[in-house]
């Protein structure tokens, strides 16, 4: 995997976490596991994301756990999708646990022609068999 793809996955995850922690009037998000993650937790989470998004198996799952903090989670591919503009997309499930907090998200992401991953916001998607 190129550094470019790894960087785009990191950006995707950090954007997701920043949007959760910076959202106004959404104080319930302060109770999500990501607010207590350490840099090592985020690295382990990123490694799991890279493993799932770079694998040709659309249903692969990768768990992570930081023995130092006890924080853990997983990324799971839930199948490939195709956007109406022809992008390769994948539905993913992200589980996170930290400090007795649990969170589960299911969301679609698409890979651009340049190899970056982005949220599939506003895109019409179809299941690929």
N, C-alpha and C positions, 0 to 999 in steps of 0.2 A: 504494500500500500504506500502510496506517495505521501510525503509530508503535507501536500496540498489537501488531499482527502482527509487526512487525520485532523488538520487544522479546521477544515470546514465542519467536521463532526464536533470538534471541541467548541466551535463558535455556536453551533446549533444548540448544544447542551447548555452552554453559558447564557445564551440568549433566553432559553427557556427558564433557567433558574433566576436570571435577573428580572424577567418579566413577572415571575411569581413574587419575588421579594420586594419589588418596587411598585407593585400595584396599589393604587390608592383605593380606600374604602373596601378593601378585600382583606381585612385583618385576619380572617380565618386562614389565609395562606401562611401566616406566621407560624402556624402549627404543622407545617409540612417538614419532612425530614431534611430537605435540602438546606434549610437555614442553619443547621448544625454541622453540615459536612465540613471536613477538613480538606486541605489541598490534596492529601493522599486519598481520601474518599473520592474526590472528584476525578483524580487520575484513574483509580480503579473503575469508576463508573464509565469514564471515557474509553478505557481499554475494552470494556464489555460492549459499549456502543460500536466501536470500530470492528470488533469481532463479528457482531451481528450484521451490520450494514455492509461489510465488505465480503461476506460469505455468499456464495451462489445459492445456498440452501435458503429459501425464503422463510423457513419455519425453524431456524436454529435459535437456540436459547443460550445465554451466557450469564452465569451468576457471578457476583463479586462480593467479597467481604473483607473488611479491614480488621484484622485481629487486635490492632492497637486501640480502636475506638468501639468495636462491636457493631459498627454501622455496616449495612449490607443492602443488596438489591439485585436486580436482574434486568436484562434486556431480552426481549423475545420477539422474533419476527413472526407476524401473523399472516404473512402472504404477500405476494407481489401484486402491485397495481400498475395501471398505465394511465397517465393523465391525457386529457383530450388534445394537449399540444405535444404528445409523444414522449414525455419524460418517464423514465423508470422510477417507480415509487414503491414504497413498502409501508405496510401498516405495522407499527411496533407497539409493544406493551412495555412500559417502564415501571418497575416496582422499586420502591425505596423504603428503607427502615432505618431510623436513627432516634435515639433518646425516647424510646417508647412511642414514636410517631411512625405511622405507615401511610404511604401514598401509592396510588396506582393511576397511571395515565395510559390511555390508548390513543395514538394519533398517527396520521399518515405523514410521511416525509417523502420528498422527491429529490432525485439527483439531477443536477443541471448538466448540460453538455460539457461544462468545465470540470465536473467531478464534485462540485459542492453539493451538500445536502441542505435542504430547506424545508420548512413547514409547508404542507400542501394547502395552505389557506386559500380558499376561493376556487380551488381547482376541481373540475369534474373528473372523477376517477372511476375506472372500471377494474374489476377483478381480473387477474391474469391467471390462467390455469396451467 
